[in-house]
Amino acid sequence: MLHVKLDPEIEKQAMELAESKGISLEVLVRDVLIDLIEEAEDSARLDEVYEDPDSGRTRPFEEVVRELDLEP
């Protein structure tokens, strides 16, 4: 189990956000961490694609964005 000490103002803002979404603070923090991890994984995958442009592994940026479901 993870325990995190937050600055009181950050905790208050996080609680207000969780309440506005109708979820617990624990669910909010878990969801934010999951999103952060997924973004880091997507970024790493993008880095791999663009790491060596002469490798023949490159693809158009738009294709990679669609593959990673990063479209707005």
mmCIF file as Biopython writes it, N, C-alpha, C and O atoms, coordinates in Angstrom:
data_model
#
loop_
_atom_site.group_PDB
_atom_site.id
_atom_site.type_symbol
_atom_site.label_atom_id
_atom_site.label_alt_id
_atom_site.label_comp_id
_atom_site.label_asym_id
_atom_site.label_entity_id
_atom_site.label_seq_id
_atom_site.pdbx_PDB_ins_code
_atom_site.Cartn_x
_atom_site.Cartn_y
_atom_site.Cartn_z
_atom_site.occupancy
_atom_site.B_iso_or_equiv
_atom_site.auth_seq_id
_atom_site.auth_asym_id
_atom_site.pdbx_PDB_model_num
ATOM 1   N N  . MET A ? 1  ? 0.839   -1.172 0.000   1.0 0.0 1  A 1 
ATOM 2   C CA . MET A ? 1  ? 0.000   0.000  0.000   1.0 0.0 1  A 1 
ATOM 3   C C  . MET A ? 1  ? 0.883   1.233  0.000   1.0 0.0 1  A 1 
ATOM 4   O O  . MET A ? 1  ? 1.924   1.265  0.655   1.0 0.0 1  A 1 
ATOM 5   N N  . LEU A ? 2  ? 0.468   2.222  -0.723  1.0 0.0 2  A 1 
ATOM 6   C CA . LEU A ? 2  ? 1.202   3.470  -0.858  1.0 0.0 2  A 1 
ATOM 7   C C  . LEU A ? 2  ? 0.566   4.534  0.034   1.0 0.0 2  A 1 
ATOM 8   O O  . LEU A ? 2  ? -0.655  4.689  0.060   1.0 0.0 2  A 1 
ATOM 9   N N  . HIS A ? 3  ? 1.399   5.252  0.752   1.0 0.0 3  A 1 
ATOM 10  C CA . HIS A ? 3  ? 0.923   6.375  1.562   1.0 0.0 3  A 1 
ATOM 11  C C  . HIS A ? 3  ? 1.671   7.612  1.097   1.0 0.0 3  A 1 
ATOM 12  O O  . HIS A ? 3  ? 2.898   7.609  0.998   1.0 0.0 3  A 1 
ATOM 13  N N  . VAL A ? 4  ? 0.924   8.669  0.812   1.0 0.0 4  A 1 
ATOM 14  C CA . VAL A ? 4  ? 1.527   9.897  0.307   1.0 0.0 4  A 1 
ATOM 15  C C  . VAL A ? 4  ? 1.084   11.060 1.181   1.0 0.0 4  A 1 
ATOM 16  O O  . VAL A ? 4  ? -0.105  11.226 1.456   1.0 0.0 4  A 1 
ATOM 17  N N  . LYS A ? 5  ? 2.047   11.863 1.613   1.0 0.0 5  A 1 
ATOM 18  C CA . LYS A ? 5  ? 1.722   13.055 2.395   1.0 0.0 5  A 1 
ATOM 19  C C  . LYS A ? 5  ? 1.645   14.228 1.427   1.0 0.0 5  A 1 
ATOM 20  O O  . LYS A ? 5  ? 2.602   14.528 0.713   1.0 0.0 5  A 1 
ATOM 21  N N  . LEU A ? 6  ? 0.501   14.879 1.418   1.0 0.0 6  A 1 
ATOM 22  C CA . LEU A ? 6  ? 0.286   16.016 0.536   1.0 0.0 6  A 1 
ATOM 23  C C  . LEU A ? 6  ? 0.261   17.309 1.315   1.0 0.0 6  A 1 
ATOM 24  O O  . LEU A ? 6  ? -0.119  17.345 2.485   1.0 0.0 6  A 1 
ATOM 25  N N  . ASP A ? 7  ? 0.669   18.360 0.655   1.0 0.0 7  A 1 
ATOM 26  C CA . ASP A ? 7  ? 0.511   19.696 1.203   1.0 0.0 7  A 1 
ATOM 27  C C  . ASP A ? 7  ? -0.988  19.902 1.432   1.0 0.0 7  A 1 
ATOM 28  O O  . ASP A ? 7  ? -1.789  19.504 0.586   1.0 0.0 7  A 1 
ATOM 29  N N  . PRO A ? 8  ? -1.386  20.508 2.541   1.0 0.0 8  A 1 
ATOM 30  C CA . PRO A ? 8  ? -2.815  20.657 2.839   1.0 0.0 8  A 1 
ATOM 31  C C  . PRO A ? 8  ? -3.629  21.305 1.713   1.0 0.0 8  A 1 
ATOM 32  O O  . PRO A ? 8  ? -4.766  20.902 1.469   1.0 0.0 8  A 1 
ATOM 33  N N  . GLU A ? 9  ? -3.069  22.295 1.030   1.0 0.0 9  A 1 
ATOM 34  C CA . GLU A ? 9  ? -3.810  22.960 -0.043  1.0 0.0 9  A 1 
ATOM 35  C C  . GLU A ? 9  ? -3.997  22.019 -1.242  1.0 0.0 9  A 1 
ATOM 36  O O  . GLU A ? 9  ? -5.060  22.001 -1.861  1.0 0.0 9  A 1 
ATOM 37  N N  . ILE A ? 10 ? -2.974  21.250 -1.558  1.0 0.0 10 A 1 
ATOM 38  C CA . ILE A ? 10 ? -3.091  20.275 -2.653  1.0 0.0 10 A 1 
ATOM 39  C C  . ILE A ? 10 ? -4.115  19.207 -2.290  1.0 0.0 10 A 1 
ATOM 40  O O  . ILE A ? 10 ? -4.933  18.814 -3.122  1.0 0.0 10 A 1 
ATOM 41  N N  . GLU A ? 11 ? -4.067  18.746 -1.062  1.0 0.0 11 A 1 
ATOM 42  C CA . GLU A ? 11 ? -5.034  17.736 -0.623  1.0 0.0 11 A 1 
ATOM 43  C C  . GLU A ? 11 ? -6.460  18.281 -0.710  1.0 0.0 11 A 1 
ATOM 44  O O  . GLU A ? 11 ? -7.372  17.581 -1.149  1.0 0.0 11 A 1 
ATOM 45  N N  . LYS A ? 12 ? -6.645  19.524 -0.293  1.0 0.0 12 A 1 
ATOM 46  C CA . LYS A ? 12 ? -7.972  20.143 -0.359  1.0 0.0 12 A 1 
ATOM 47  C C  . LYS A ? 12 ? -8.452  20.212 -1.804  1.0 0.0 12 A 1 
ATOM 48  O O  . LYS A ? 12 ? -9.597  19.866 -2.096  1.0 0.0 12 A 1 
ATOM 49  N N  . GLN A ? 13 ? -7.585  20.654 -2.704  1.0 0.0 13 A 1 
ATOM 50  C CA . GLN A ? 13 ? -7.962  20.757 -4.116  1.0 0.0 13 A 1 
ATOM 51  C C  . GLN A ? 13 ? -8.263  19.374 -4.701  1.0 0.0 13 A 1 
ATOM 52  O O  . GLN A ? 13 ? -9.210  19.214 -5.471  1.0 0.0 13 A 1 
ATOM 53  N N  . ALA A ? 14 ? -7.461  18.391 -4.336  1.0 0.0 14 A 1 
ATOM 54  C CA . ALA A ? 14 ? -7.681  17.025 -4.831  1.0 0.0 14 A 1 
ATOM 55  C C  . ALA A ? 14 ? -9.007  16.473 -4.317  1.0 0.0 14 A 1 
ATOM 56  O O  . ALA A ? 14 ? -9.748  15.827 -5.058  1.0 0.0 14 A 1 
ATOM 57  N N  . MET A ? 15 ? -9.298  16.731 -3.052  1.0 0.0 15 A 1 
ATOM 58  C CA . MET A ? 15 ? -10.567 16.274 -2.476  1.0 0.0 15 A 1 
ATOM 59  C C  . MET A ? 15 ? -11.750 16.938 -3.191  1.0 0.0 15 A 1 
ATOM 60  O O  . MET A ? 15 ? -12.744 16.283 -3.502  1.0 0.0 15 A 1 
ATOM 61  N N  . GLU A ? 16 ? -11.630 18.232 -3.443  1.0 0.0 16 A 1 
ATOM 62  C CA . GLU A ? 16 ? -12.703 18.940 -4.144  1.0 0.0 16 A 1 
ATOM 63  C C  . GLU A ? 16 ? -12.895 18.384 -5.555  1.0 0.0 16 A 1 
ATOM 64  O O  . GLU A ? 16 ? -14.027 18.226 -6.013  1.0 0.0 16 A 1 
ATOM 65  N N  . LEU A ? 17 ? -11.813 18.093 -6.229  1.0 0.0 17 A 1 
ATOM 66  C CA . LEU A ? 17 ? -11.901 17.521 -7.573  1.0 0.0 17 A 1 
ATOM 67  C C  . LEU A ? 17 ? -12.542 16.141 -7.529  1.0 0.0 17 A 1 
ATOM 68  O O  . LEU A ? 17 ? -13.413 15.827 -8.341  1.0 0.0 17 A 1 
ATOM 69  N N  . ALA A ? 18 ? -12.111 15.326 -6.586  1.0 0.0 18 A 1 
ATOM 70  C CA . ALA A ? 18 ? -12.695 13.987 -6.448  1.0 0.0 18 A 1 
ATOM 71  C C  . ALA A ? 18 ? -14.191 14.082 -6.161  1.0 0.0 18 A 1 
ATOM 72  O O  . ALA A ? 18 ? -14.994 13.366 -6.759  1.0 0.0 18 A 1 
ATOM 73  N N  . GLU A ? 19 ? -14.551 14.958 -5.254  1.0 0.0 19 A 1 
ATOM 74  C CA . GLU A ? 19 ? -15.969 15.125 -4.921  1.0 0.0 19 A 1 
ATOM 75  C C  . GLU A ? 19 ? -16.765 15.596 -6.131  1.0 0.0 19 A 1 
ATOM 76  O O  . GLU A ? 19 ? -17.886 15.139 -6.353  1.0 0.0 19 A 1 
ATOM 77  N N  . SER A ? 20 ? -16.193 16.506 -6.915  1.0 0.0 20 A 1 
ATOM 78  C CA . SER A ? 20 ? -16.911 17.014 -8.092  1.0 0.0 20 A 1 
ATOM 79  C C  . SER A ? 20 ? -17.117 15.919 -9.130  1.0 0.0 20 A 1 
ATOM 80  O O  . SER A ? 20 ? -18.064 15.974 -9.915  1.0 0.0 20 A 1 
ATOM 81  N N  . LYS A ? 21 ? -16.232 14.922 -9.136  1.0 0.0 21 A 1 
ATOM 82  C CA . LYS A ? 21 ? -16.349 13.794 -10.055 1.0 0.0 21 A 1 
ATOM 83  C C  . LYS A ? 21 ? -17.149 12.643 -9.458  1.0 0.0 21 A 1 
ATOM 84  O O  . LYS A ? 21 ? -17.448 11.664 -10.141 1.0 0.0 21 A 1 
ATOM 85  N N  . GLY A ? 22 ? -17.493 12.769 -8.172  1.0 0.0 22 A 1 
ATOM 86  C CA . GLY A ? 22 ? -18.264 11.730 -7.502  1.0 0.0 22 A 1 
ATOM 87  C C  . GLY A ? 22 ? -17.455 10.472 -7.222  1.0 0.0 22 A 1 
ATOM 88  O O  . GLY A ? 22 ? -17.989 9.363  -7.214  1.0 0.0 22 A 1 
ATOM 89  N N  . ILE A ? 23 ? -16.152 10.662 -6.992  1.0 0.0 23 A 1 
ATOM 90  C CA . ILE A ? 23 ? -15.270 9.529  -6.695  1.0 0.0 23 A 1 
ATOM 91  C C  . ILE A ? 23 ? -14.472 9.826  -5.438  1.0 0.0 23 A 1 
ATOM 92  O O  . ILE A ? 23 ? -14.425 10.962 -4.967  1.0 0.0 23 A 1 
ATOM 93  N N  . SER A ? 24 ? -13.848 8.789  -4.905  1.0 0.0 24 A 1 
ATOM 94  C CA . SER A ? 24 ? -13.021 8.982  -3.715  1.0 0.0 24 A 1 
ATOM 95  C C  . SER A ? 24 ? -11.658 9.542  -4.117  1.0 0.0 24 A 1 
ATOM 96  O O  . SER A ? 24 ? -11.254 9.473  -5.277  1.0 0.0 24 A 1 
ATOM 97  N N  . LEU A ? 25 ? -10.972 10.089 -3.138  1.0 0.0 25 A 1 
ATOM 98  C CA . LEU A ? 25 ? -9.620  10.593 -3.370  1.0 0.0 25 A 1 
ATOM 99  C C  . LEU A ? 25 ? -8.714  9.458  -3.832  1.0 0.0 25 A 1 
ATOM 100 O O  . LEU A ? 25 ? -7.859  9.658  -4.695  1.0 0.0 25 A 1 
ATOM 101 N N  . GLU A ? 26 ? -8.895  8.278  -3.268  1.0 0.0 26 A 1 
ATOM 102 C CA . GLU A ? 26 ? -8.078  7.124  -3.647  1.0 0.0 26 A 1 
ATOM 103 C C  . GLU A ? 26 ? -8.266  6.773  -5.120  1.0 0.0 26 A 1 
ATOM 104 O O  . GLU A ? 26 ? -7.299  6.473  -5.819  1.0 0.0 26 A 1 
ATOM 105 N N  . VAL A ? 27 ? -9.512  6.810  -5.589  1.0 0.0 27 A 1 
ATOM 106 C CA . VAL A ? 27 ? -9.786  6.504  -7.003  1.0 0.0 27 A 1 
ATOM 107 C C  . VAL A ? 27 ? -9.191  7.592  -7.892  1.0 0.0 27 A 1 
ATOM 108 O O  . VAL A ? 27 ? -8.621  7.288  -8.939  1.0 0.0 27 A 1 
ATOM 109 N N  . LEU A ? 28 ? -9.315  8.839  -7.492  1.0 0.0 28 A 1 
ATOM 110 C CA . LEU A ? 28 ? -8.749  9.942  -8.261  1.0 0.0 28 A 1 
ATOM 111 C C  . LEU A ? 28 ? -7.234  9.768  -8.406  1.0 0.0 28 A 1 
ATOM 112 O O  . LEU A ? 28 ? -6.698  9.865  -9.510  1.0 0.0 28 A 1 
ATOM 113 N N  . VAL A ? 29 ? -6.558  9.514  -7.305  1.0 0.0 29 A 1 
ATOM 114 C CA . VAL A ? 29 ? -5.100  9.366  -7.332  1.0 0.0 29 A 1 
ATOM 115 C C  . VAL A ? 29 ? -4.710  8.152  -8.185  1.0 0.0 29 A 1 
ATOM 116 O O  . VAL A ? 29 ? -3.772  8.229  -8.978  1.0 0.0 29 A 1 
ATOM 117 N N  . ARG A ? 30 ? -5.422  7.040  -8.025  1.0 0.0 30 A 1 
ATOM 118 C CA . ARG A ? 30 ? -5.136  5.851  -8.828  1.0 0.0 30 A 1 
ATOM 119 C C  . ARG A ? 30 ? -5.299  6.150  -10.312 1.0 0.0 30 A 1 
ATOM 120 O O  . ARG A ? 30 ? -4.441  5.788  -11.117 1.0 0.0 30 A 1 
ATOM 121 N N  . ASP A ? 31 ? -6.400  6.814  -10.679 1.0 0.0 31 A 1 
ATOM 122 C CA . ASP A ? 31 ? -6.658  7.120  -12.083 1.0 0.0 31 A 1 
ATOM 123 C C  . ASP A ? 31 ? -5.595  8.056  -12.657 1.0 0.0 31 A 1 
ATOM 124 O O  . ASP A ? 31 ? -5.153  7.885  -13.793 1.0 0.0 31 A 1 
ATOM 125 N N  . VAL A ? 32 ? -5.192  9.042  -11.864 1.0 0.0 32 A 1 
ATOM 126 C CA . VAL A ? 32 ? -4.158  9.974  -12.319 1.0 0.0 32 A 1 
ATOM 127 C C  . VAL A ? 32 ? -2.839  9.232  -12.530 1.0 0.0 32 A 1 
ATOM 128 O O  . VAL A ? 32 ? -2.145  9.476  -13.517 1.0 0.0 32 A 1 
ATOM 129 N N  . LEU A ? 33 ? -2.490  8.335  -11.617 1.0 0.0 33 A 1 
ATOM 130 C CA . LEU A ? 33 ? -1.255  7.566  -11.768 1.0 0.0 33 A 1 
ATOM 131 C C  . LEU A ? 33 ? -1.313  6.650  -12.992 1.0 0.0 33 A 1 
ATOM 132 O O  . LEU A ? 33 ? -0.331  6.523  -13.723 1.0 0.0 33 A 1 
ATOM 133 N N  . ILE A ? 34 ? -2.450  6.021  -13.208 1.0 0.0 34 A 1 
ATOM 134 C CA . ILE A ? 34 ? -2.604  5.162  -14.387 1.0 0.0 34 A 1 
ATOM 135 C C  . ILE A ? 34 ? -2.423  5.985  -15.657 1.0 0.0 34 A 1 
ATOM 136 O O  . ILE A ? 34 ? -1.720  5.565  -16.577 1.0 0.0 34 A 1 
ATOM 137 N N  . ASP A ? 35 ? -3.058  7.160  -15.711 1.0 0.0 35 A 1 
ATOM 138 C CA . ASP A ? 35 ? -2.914  8.026  -16.882 1.0 0.0 35 A 1 
ATOM 139 C C  . ASP A ? 35 ? -1.461  8.445  -17.093 1.0 0.0 35 A 1 
ATOM 140 O O  . ASP A ? 35 ? -0.971  8.456  -18.222 1.0 0.0 35 A 1 
ATOM 141 N N  . LEU A ? 36 ? -0.783  8.785  -16.013 1.0 0.0 36 A 1 
ATOM 142 C CA . LEU A ? 36 ? 0.612   9.203  -16.100 1.0 0.0 36 A 1 
ATOM 143 C C  . LEU A ? 36 ? 1.497   8.072  -16.619 1.0 0.0 36 A 1 
ATOM 144 O O  . LEU A ? 36 ? 2.365   8.295  -17.462 1.0 0.0 36 A 1 
ATOM 145 N N  . ILE A ? 37 ? 1.275   6.864  -16.115 1.0 0.0 37 A 1 
ATOM 146 C CA . ILE A ? 37 ? 2.039   5.701  -16.560 1.0 0.0 37 A 1 
ATOM 147 C C  . ILE A ? 37 ? 1.779   5.427  -18.038 1.0 0.0 37 A 1 
ATOM 148 O O  . ILE A ? 37 ? 2.712   5.169  -18.797 1.0 0.0 37 A 1 
ATOM 149 N N  . GLU A ? 38 ? 0.498   5.483  -18.451 1.0 0.0 38 A 1 
ATOM 150 C CA . GLU A ? 38 ? 0.164   5.242  -19.854 1.0 0.0 38 A 1 
ATOM 151 C C  . GLU A ? 38 ? 0.796   6.292  -20.757 1.0 0.0 38 A 1 
ATOM 152 O O  . GLU A ? 38 ? 1.283   5.962  -21.838 1.0 0.0 38 A 1 
ATOM 153 N N  . GLU A ? 39 ? 0.795   7.549  -20.329 1.0 0.0 39 A 1 
ATOM 154 C CA . GLU A ? 39 ? 1.427   8.605  -21.117 1.0 0.0 39 A 1 
ATOM 155 C C  . GLU A ? 39 ? 2.924   8.374  -21.234 1.0 0.0 39 A 1 
ATOM 156 O O  . GLU A ? 39 ? 3.501   8.590  -22.300 1.0 0.0 39 A 1 
ATOM 157 N N  . ALA A ? 40 ? 3.563   7.938  -20.151 1.0 0.0 40 A 1 
ATOM 158 C CA . ALA A ? 40 ? 5.000   7.663  -20.187 1.0 0.0 40 A 1 
ATOM 159 C C  . ALA A ? 40 ? 5.296   6.500  -21.133 1.0 0.0 40 A 1 
ATOM 160 O O  . ALA A ? 40 ? 6.279   6.535  -21.873 1.0 0.0 40 A 1 
ATOM 161 N N  . GLU A ? 41 ? 4.449   5.473  -21.108 1.0 0.0 41 A 1 
ATOM 162 C CA . GLU A ? 41 ? 4.633   4.334  -22.015 1.0 0.0 41 A 1 
ATOM 163 C C  . GLU A ? 41 ? 4.443   4.769  -23.466 1.0 0.0 41 A 1 
ATOM 164 O O  . GLU A ? 41 ? 5.211   4.367  -24.340 1.0 0.0 41 A 1 
ATOM 165 N N  . ASP A ? 42 ? 3.419   5.592  -23.727 1.0 0.0 42 A 1 
ATOM 166 C CA . ASP A ? 42 ? 3.198   6.095  -25.082 1.0 0.0 42 A 1 
ATOM 167 C C  . ASP A ? 42 ? 4.376   6.926  -25.553 1.0 0.0 42 A 1 
ATOM 168 O O  . ASP A ? 42 ? 4.815   6.804  -26.696 1.0 0.0 42 A 1 
ATOM 169 N N  . SER A ? 43 ? 4.882   7.763  -24.674 1.0 0.0 43 A 1 
ATOM 170 C CA . SER A ? 43 ? 6.031   8.600  -25.012 1.0 0.0 43 A 1 
ATOM 171 C C  . SER A ? 43 ? 7.253   7.747  -25.333 1.0 0.0 43 A 1 
ATOM 172 O O  . SER A ? 43 ? 7.989   8.036  -26.276 1.0 0.0 43 A 1 
ATOM 173 N N  . ALA A ? 44 ? 7.462   6.703  -24.551 1.0 0.0 44 A 1 
ATOM 174 C CA . ALA A ? 44 ? 8.591   5.801  -24.797 1.0 0.0 44 A 1 
ATOM 175 C C  . ALA A ? 44 ? 8.435   5.111  -26.148 1.0 0.0 44 A 1 
ATOM 176 O O  . ALA A ? 44 ? 9.406   4.956  -26.888 1.0 0.0 44 A 1 
ATOM 177 N N  . ARG A ? 45 ? 7.205   4.696  -26.467 1.0 0.0 45 A 1 
ATOM 178 C CA . ARG A ? 45 ? 6.961   4.053  -27.754 1.0 0.0 45 A 1 
ATOM 179 C C  . ARG A ? 45 ? 7.203   5.023  -28.898 1.0 0.0 45 A 1 
ATOM 180 O O  . ARG A ? 45 ? 7.770   4.643  -29.923 1.0 0.0 45 A 1 
ATOM 181 N N  . LEU A ? 46 ? 6.778   6.278  -28.736 1.0 0.0 46 A 1 
ATOM 182 C CA . LEU A ? 46 ? 7.041   7.285  -29.760 1.0 0.0 46 A 1 
ATOM 183 C C  . LEU A ? 46 ? 8.540   7.511  -29.929 1.0 0.0 46 A 1 
ATOM 184 O O  . LEU A ? 46 ? 9.035   7.640  -31.049 1.0 0.0 46 A 1 
ATOM 185 N N  . ASP A ? 47 ? 9.253   7.559  -28.812 1.0 0.0 47 A 1 
ATOM 186 C CA . ASP A ? 47 ? 10.707  7.730  -28.877 1.0 0.0 47 A 1 
ATOM 187 C C  . ASP A ? 47 ? 11.359  6.597  -29.656 1.0 0.0 47 A 1 
ATOM 188 O O  . ASP A ? 47 ? 12.285  6.830  -30.433 1.0 0.0 47 A 1 
ATOM 189 N N  . GLU A ? 48 ? 10.883  5.373  -29.455 1.0 0.0 48 A 1 
ATOM 190 C CA . GLU A ? 48 ? 11.423  4.229  -30.179 1.0 0.0 48 A 1 
ATOM 191 C C  . GLU A ? 48 ? 11.237  4.397  -31.681 1.0 0.0 48 A 1 
ATOM 192 O O  . GLU A ? 48 ? 12.145  4.119  -32.464 1.0 0.0 48 A 1 
ATOM 193 N N  . VAL A ? 49 ? 10.065  4.849  -32.072 1.0 0.0 49 A 1 
ATOM 194 C CA . VAL A ? 49 ? 9.769   4.999  -33.491 1.0 0.0 49 A 1 
ATOM 195 C C  . VAL A ? 49 ? 10.670  6.045  -34.126 1.0 0.0 49 A 1 
ATOM 196 O O  . VAL A ? 49 ? 11.142  5.858  -35.247 1.0 0.0 49 A 1 
ATOM 197 N N  . TYR A ? 50 ? 10.911  7.131  -33.428 1.0 0.0 50 A 1 
ATOM 198 C CA . TYR A ? 50 ? 11.691  8.230  -33.984 1.0 0.0 50 A 1 
ATOM 199 C C  . TYR A ? 50 ? 13.167  8.177  -33.613 1.0 0.0 50 A 1 
ATOM 200 O O  . TYR A ? 50 ? 13.937  9.050  -34.012 1.0 0.0 50 A 1 
ATOM 201 N N  . GLU A ? 51 ? 13.567  7.169  -32.858 1.0 0.0 51 A 1 
ATOM 202 C CA . GLU A ? 51 ? 14.943  7.081  -32.381 1.0 0.0 51 A 1 
ATOM 203 C C  . GLU A ? 51 ? 15.948  6.972  -33.526 1.0 0.0 51 A 1 
ATOM 204 O O  . GLU A ? 51 ? 16.964  7.666  -33.525 1.0 0.0 51 A 1 
ATOM 205 N N  . ASP A ? 52 ? 15.676  6.113  -34.491 1.0 0.0 52 A 1 
ATOM 206 C CA . ASP A ? 52 ? 16.613  5.863  -35.578 1.0 0.0 52 A 1 
ATOM 207 C C  . ASP A ? 52 ? 15.895  5.990  -36.913 1.0 0.0 52 A 1 
ATOM 208 O O  . ASP A ? 52 ? 15.373  5.005  -37.435 1.0 0.0 52 A 1 
ATOM 209 N N  . PRO A ? 53 ? 15.864  7.206  -37.473 1.0 0.0 53 A 1 
ATOM 210 C CA . PRO A ? 53 ? 15.110  7.409  -38.708 1.0 0.0 53 A 1 
ATOM 211 C C  . PRO A ? 53 ? 15.655  6.622  -39.891 1.0 0.0 53 A 1 
ATOM 212 O O  . PRO A ? 53 ? 14.948  6.450  -40.884 1.0 0.0 53 A 1 
ATOM 213 N N  . ASP A ? 54 ? 16.877  6.144  -39.816 1.0 0.0 54 A 1 
ATOM 214 C CA . ASP A ? 54 ? 17.461  5.373  -40.915 1.0 0.0 54 A 1 
ATOM 215 C C  . ASP A ? 54 ? 17.242  3.877  -40.767 1.0 0.0 54 A 1 
ATOM 216 O O  . ASP A ? 54 ? 17.713  3.097  -41.595 1.0 0.0 54 A 1 
ATOM 217 N N  . SER A ? 55 ? 16.538  3.469  -39.728 1.0 0.0 55 A 1 
ATOM 218 C CA . SER A ? 55 ? 16.346  2.038  -39.484 1.0 0.0 55 A 1 
ATOM 219 C C  . SER A ? 55 ? 15.279  1.425  -40.374 1.0 0.0 55 A 1 
ATOM 220 O O  . SER A ? 55 ? 15.156  0.202  -40.439 1.0 0.0 55 A 1 
ATOM 221 N N  . GLY A ? 56 ? 14.504  2.258  -41.063 1.0 0.0 56 A 1 
ATOM 222 C CA . GLY A ? 56 ? 13.416  1.743  -41.870 1.0 0.0 56 A 1 
ATOM 223 C C  . GLY A ? 56 ? 12.161  1.501  -41.061 1.0 0.0 56 A 1 
ATOM 224 O O  . GLY A ? 56 ? 11.160  1.034  -41.604 1.0 0.0 56 A 1 
ATOM 225 N N  . ARG A ? 57 ? 12.191  1.808  -39.776 1.0 0.0 57 A 1 
ATOM 226 C CA . ARG A ? 57 ? 11.054  1.578  -38.891 1.0 0.0 57 A 1 
ATOM 227 C C  . ARG A ? 57 ? 10.189  2.814  -38.753 1.0 0.0 57 A 1 
ATOM 228 O O  . ARG A ? 57 ? 9.231   2.809  -37.980 1.0 0.0 57 A 1 
ATOM 229 N N  . THR A ? 58 ? 10.500  3.864  -39.474 1.0 0.0 58 A 1 
ATOM 230 C CA . THR A ? 58 ? 9.732   5.093  -39.290 1.0 0.0 58 A 1 
ATOM 231 C C  . THR A ? 58 ? 8.391   5.016  -40.005 1.0 0.0 58 A 1 
ATOM 232 O O  . THR A ? 58 ? 8.229   4.317  -41.005 1.0 0.0 58 A 1 
ATOM 233 N N  . ARG A ? 59 ? 7.445   5.754  -39.460 1.0 0.0 59 A 1 
ATOM 234 C CA . ARG A ? 59 ? 6.113   5.852  -40.030 1.0 0.0 59 A 1 
ATOM 235 C C  . ARG A ? 59 ? 5.654   7.292  -39.902 1.0 0.0 59 A 1 
ATOM 236 O O  . ARG A ? 59 ? 6.190   8.052  -39.096 1.0 0.0 59 A 1 
ATOM 237 N N  . PRO A ? 60 ? 4.676   7.661  -40.685 1.0 0.0 60 A 1 
ATOM 238 C CA . PRO A ? 60 ? 4.169   9.034  -40.545 1.0 0.0 60 A 1 
ATOM 239 C C  . PRO A ? 60 ? 3.664   9.290  -39.127 1.0 0.0 60 A 1 
ATOM 240 O O  . PRO A ? 60 ? 3.088   8.413  -38.482 1.0 0.0 60 A 1 
ATOM 241 N N  . PHE A ? 61 ? 3.895   10.497 -38.669 1.0 0.0 61 A 1 
ATOM 242 C CA . PHE A ? 61 ? 3.500   10.877 -37.320 1.0 0.0 61 A 1 
ATOM 243 C C  . PHE A ? 61 ? 2.015   10.615 -37.091 1.0 0.0 61 A 1 
ATOM 244 O O  . PHE A ? 61 ? 1.630   10.097 -36.043 1.0 0.0 61 A 1 
ATOM 245 N N  . GLU A ? 62 ? 1.183   10.969 -38.061 1.0 0.0 62 A 1 
ATOM 246 C CA . GLU A ? 62 ? -0.266  10.794 -37.927 1.0 0.0 62 A 1 
ATOM 247 C C  . GLU A ? 62 ? -0.624  9.328  -37.689 1.0 0.0 62 A 1 
ATOM 248 O O  . GLU A ? 62 ? -1.533  9.025  -36.916 1.0 0.0 62 A 1 
ATOM 249 N N  . GLU A ? 63 ? 0.089   8.426  -38.350 1.0 0.0 63 A 1 
ATOM 250 C CA . GLU A ? 63 ? -0.177  6.991  -38.168 1.0 0.0 63 A 1 
ATOM 251 C C  . GLU A ? 63 ? 0.145   6.549  -36.741 1.0 0.0 63 A 1 
ATOM 252 O O  . GLU A ? 63 ? -0.608  5.792  -36.129 1.0 0.0 63 A 1 
ATOM 253 N N  . VAL A ? 64 ? 1.257   7.025  -36.229 1.0 0.0 64 A 1 
ATOM 254 C CA . VAL A ? 64 ? 1.657   6.670  -34.861 1.0 0.0 64 A 1 
ATOM 255 C C  . VAL A ? 64 ? 0.657   7.234  -33.861 1.0 0.0 64 A 1 
ATOM 256 O O  . VAL A ? 64 ? 0.291   6.554  -32.903 1.0 0.0 64 A 1 
ATOM 257 N N  . VAL A ? 65 ? 0.215   8.458  -34.071 1.0 0.0 65 A 1 
ATOM 258 C CA . VAL A ? 65 ? -0.762  9.085  -33.186 1.0 0.0 65 A 1 
ATOM 259 C C  . VAL A ? 65 ? -2.051  8.256  -33.174 1.0 0.0 65 A 1 
ATOM 260 O O  . VAL A ? 65 ? -2.622  8.012  -32.112 1.0 0.0 65 A 1 
ATOM 261 N N  . ARG A ? 66 ? -2.507  7.826  -34.353 1.0 0.0 66 A 1 
ATOM 262 C CA . ARG A ? 66 ? -3.723  7.000  -34.420 1.0 0.0 66 A 1 
ATOM 263 C C  . ARG A ? 66 ? -3.506  5.668  -33.713 1.0 0.0 66 A 1 
ATOM 264 O O  . ARG A ? 66 ? -4.374  5.210  -32.971 1.0 0.0 66 A 1 
ATOM 265 N N  . GLU A ? 67 ? -2.347  5.044  -33.940 1.0 0.0 67 A 1 
ATOM 266 C CA . GLU A ? 67 ? -2.060  3.743  -33.335 1.0 0.0 67 A 1 
ATOM 267 C C  . GLU A ? 67 ? -2.075  3.819  -31.817 1.0 0.0 67 A 1 
ATOM 268 O O  . GLU A ? 67 ? -2.552  2.903  -31.147 1.0 0.0 67 A 1 
ATOM 269 N N  . LEU A ? 68 ? -1.553  4.910  -31.279 1.0 0.0 68 A 1 
ATOM 270 C CA . LEU A ? 68 ? -1.493  5.068  -29.820 1.0 0.0 68 A 1 
ATOM 271 C C  . LEU A ? 68 ? -2.768  5.686  -29.261 1.0 0.0 68 A 1 
ATOM 272 O O  . LEU A ? 68 ? -2.868  5.937  -28.060 1.0 0.0 68 A 1 
ATOM 273 N N  . ASP A ? 69 ? -3.744  5.932  -30.139 1.0 0.0 69 A 1 
ATOM 274 C CA . ASP A ? 69 ? -5.020  6.521  -29.739 1.0 0.0 69 A 1 
ATOM 275 C C  . ASP A ? 69 ? -4.803  7.839  -29.008 1.0 0.0 69 A 1 
ATOM 276 O O  . ASP A ? 69 ? -5.360  8.072  -27.935 1.0 0.0 69 A 1 
ATOM 277 N N  . LEU A ? 70 ? -3.978  8.700  -29.612 1.0 0.0 70 A 1 
ATOM 278 C CA . LEU A ? 70 ? -3.662  9.996  -29.007 1.0 0.0 70 A 1 
ATOM 279 C C  . LEU A ? 70 ? -4.424  11.137 -29.663 1.0 0.0 70 A 1 
ATOM 280 O O  . LEU A ? 70 ? -4.195  12.303 -29.338 1.0 0.0 70 A 1 
ATOM 281 N N  . GLU A ? 71 ? -5.321  10.817 -30.574 1.0 0.0 71 A 1 
ATOM 282 C CA . GLU A ? 71 ? -6.067  11.872 -31.238 1.0 0.0 71 A 1 
ATOM 283 C C  . GLU A ? 71 ? -6.990  12.554 -30.245 1.0 0.0 71 A 1 
ATOM 284 O O  . GLU A ? 71 ? -7.552  11.907 -29.361 1.0 0.0 71 A 1 
ATOM 285 N N  . PRO A ? 72 ? -7.145  13.873 -30.393 1.0 0.0 72 A 1 
ATOM 286 C CA . PRO A ? 72 ? -8.015  14.615 -29.469 1.0 0.0 72 A 1 
ATOM 287 C C  . PRO A ? 72 ? -9.470  14.223 -29.589 1.0 0.0 72 A 1 
ATOM 288 O O  . PRO A ? 72 ? -10.316 14.764 -28.876 1.0 0.0 72 A 1 
#
